[in-house]
Amino acid sequence: MITPINQSQYTPNFTARCPEIRDAEWVCRTINHTFPHFSSSKQQVRLINLLKQNRSNINYEKTPQNLTDVYEILESYKPKDKTSKLAKQLLSFKETLERYAIKRFSAESLMGRGNKIFESLYLMERLKFGNCSEMAMIAELILKMNGIQNACCASLNKGLLRTPITEWTDLDHLICVYNKDGSIFTGKPTKHTIFIDPWLNKAGFAKDMERFYRNEFSHFFKLDPDEVFKYEPAYVVELSDFAMAKVKDKYHPFIFKNKSRGFMQGNKKKPQSGD
């Protein structure tokens, strides 16, 4: 049986000296705490390894790279003995992927096509399912609820330094991004760029997150030494003032409540005598 995941395997210490990073980590913690959920993509590496280890028994040609490839293999898998440990594991995960697809379709149908943020909220809150895309979109929502209007989402890709966008490889991962100097993220990280990755429960400056992705999470992204990360920004949360007011009224945990300073801001200067 696949065990539901209520939080990521990574646990930030929330003691970063930079207030923006501390607040970005708060966003990750808030999402995971508010919406305990199951993430099928967190099982991707384990399942791909299981398929590779049992290739002679499963009989497939294309080496799986993502969950779409995994599902195609599982869909054609016809075990002779459905009571074996391996068969039970694989058939259980196939059912899990199918349930996730059904729930995603249900959320899309109820919330309306194109309404990605409300679809993500419904999927996470009501159906207890969510992967990186839903979590990144909700992170963008939280930032905009707290006044950070230049927040956006960004898909991760990889390629050689000078490769055109048509030759990028999609890494099937979405994060939330913002530039703390107030500028718009155009796809090229700067020293002001901060990545928020609630799926990994981790946030940090772009250069530090890229180092983490390349090294500590290399089993997922698998960059060659001469490849670099590429980003495609996407602005998902575009709500009217009325809709934003309704969201703020419903989702109280998403409002930053530190009275000593503003969200993504340093401590307020204490008034001096004579001020």
Secondary structure, DSSP 8 states (H G I E B T S, - for coil): -----SS-S----S--SSHHHHHHHHHHHHHHHHS--B-GGGGHHHHHHHHHHTHHHH--SS---SHHHHHHHHHH---S-TTSHHHHHHHHHHHHHHHHHHHHHHHHHHH-TT-HHHHHHHHHHTS-B--HHHHHHHHHHHHHHTT-TT-EEEEEEEEETT--GGG-EEEEEEEEEEETTS----S---TTEEEEETTTTEEEEHHHHHHHHHHTTHHHH---TTEEEEEEEE------HHHHHHHHHH-GGGS---SSS-TT--------TT-
